[in-house]
Amino acid sequence: MKKWTRRKFMEAGLAGSVIAGSGMMNRLPKREAMAAKADRSTAGELTAEEWKALSSVMDEIIPADDGMPAASEVGGVEYLQRLCLSLPGLNDDLKQSLTEADGISHSHFGKSFLALTKSERIQTLVEMEKMKPKLFATLRDYTYEAYYTQPRVWKLMDYTFYPTNESGPKMKPFDESVLAEVRRKPRFYREVE
């Protein structure tokens, strides 16, 4: 798995959101494009079933809660599909992680990850984190990336992105009155000579 710098991470996120927002994706409707892409499963690409399992894993790592959408609801799966096209080996990393999650679910519950209840899925992922921390980290880290690079999530978090090659927001002038209470207090230190 490739190590990402903060800069590369943000560039990839911005490139993905710009491409998605500009209509430069396939001319097919989104669902049809995803289905066509998922049906072309070769040795390294994820199958439609694996993308569905990945969506479920992502929604257990970042579930919908407190007014925030789940990871798959903001285009997390589609983001990873685009990322797989530009990062050689990502399909294999995701496939290996999903295979491990499915293996744990079969050994603990006797059924596939997709057939598990919500609490069983969580137990499976907790067990995976203990048994195979690197594989779990792959799923977790890519889920976080797919979620927190989405402009829709930024808006819900009230986050404003400022590119590093442009000037950022203007800071408010410092308000001296915030120090008034501290200045009224006695010294909490002693002078050392």
N, C-alpha and C positions, 0 to 999 in steps of 0.2 A: 504494500500500500504506500502511496506517495505521501510524503510529509508536506503539508501546506504551510506557507507563510501567511501572515495576516493579510498582506497585500494581495497575494495570489487568490486567497479566499474571497476577498471583497471584489476583485476583478471578475472572478468567475460568477459571483452572485449578481453583480451588475450586468455582466454580459448576458446572463440568463434572463434577467428581468427585462432588459432592453429588447432582446430578441422576442420574448413572449409578448411584451407590450406593443411591439411595433408591427405585429402581424406577419413577420418574416417566417413563421413556422409553415409547415405544409399547408397547402390550400384545402386539404381535407378538414372536415370538422374534427375537433380535438379527440373525441371518443373514437371515431373511425381511424384516425391516425395512430392512436395508441393501440387499438386492436390489430391493425395491420402490422405495426412494429412488433407487437408481442407474438403474433403468429409466425414470424420469420425466425423461430428459435433455432439457432445453430448451437454448436458445442459451447461457445462462450456466452451467448446471450441468454437472458432470463426468459423463461416461458411465461405465458399469461398467468398461469397458476402461481408462479414464483413472484410475479409483480403483485398479485392479489395478496399473497402472504406478506410481502414486504410492506404493503399498505397497512395490513393489520398490525405488524410489528411496530411500524412508525406511530400508529394511533395508540399503542400501549405506551410507547416511550413519551410521546407528547399527546395526551388525550385532550379532548375538548373540555374546558373547565373555566369557570369565572369569566364568561364572555369571550374567551379566546377559542378559536377553532382548533380542531385536531390537525396533526401534521398533514394528513392526506387531503384535508378539506381546503388547503391553501395552495395545492399544486405541488406538494412535496414529491410525489411519485413521478410526476411529469418532469420535475427538475432533475431528479436522478436519472431518468431516461435520457434527457439531453446530456447530462454529465457523462453518462456511460459512453456516449458517442465520441466524446473528446478525451476521455481518460482510459487508455488501454489498461486492461487488467481489473477495472472496477467491477465489471460484470462478474468476473471470477471471484473477487473478494465478497461481493454481495451474495453470490450463489453459495459459496462455502459457508458463510454465516447463516443463511437461511436453512441450509442442509443440517447444520448443527442444531439450530432451534427446533427443526422438525424432528430430528433424532431424539432430542431430549423430551419433546412432547410425546413421542411414541413410547419411550422407555418409562416415563412417569405416569402417563394417562392412557396409553394404548390407542391413541388417535393422532391425526395430523394436527399441526398448529392451527390451521384454519377451522378445525372442528372443535377446538377448545372453547370453554367459556372464558369470559373476561378474567376472572380470578385465576383460572388455570393458565392462561396466557401470561399473566404477570408472574406467576410462580415459575413458569418455564423460563422466562427472561431473567428472573433473579437467579435461577439455577445456572443458566448459561453464563451469566456474569461471574459467578463463582468458579465454574469449571473451565470456561474458555474466555478469559477476560479480553484477549486480543480480538477474538471474533465478535464478542459483544460490543467492544469499543468501535469496531467498524460500523456496525448497525447504528449505534448511538451517535457517533460523530457525524455520519452522513445524514442522519435524521435531523440533528441540530442544524447542520449546514443548510439542508433543504428547507427547513422551517424559518430560520432566522435571517435568511437572505431574501425573503419575500416582502416586497413593499407593502402588501396588505397587512402583514404582521407588524411591520414598522409603524404603520398608522395606528393600529390597535394599542401598541405599546407607547405611543406618542414619542417615537424616535424619529429624528430627522437625520438623514445621511448627508454628510458633507464630504465630497471627494477631497483627497489630500493634495491634489494639484490645483485647488482653488481656495480662495479665502473662505474661512468658516464663518460662523455667526459672530456678530459683534457682541462683546461682553458689556454688560451694564456697568456703569461707573461704580466703584466701591462705595458702599454706604457706611460712613464712619459711625453712625448711630447704633449699629449692631454691636459695637464694642463698648457702649456706655455701661452696661451692666457689669461686664468684666472689669472695667476700670474702677468701678465703685467698690469692688471687693478688696480685702486686705491681701497682702503678698502671701503666696503659698510656697515661697522659696526663701532661702537665705543667701546672702552675699558671701562669696568665698574670696578670700584675699590671697 
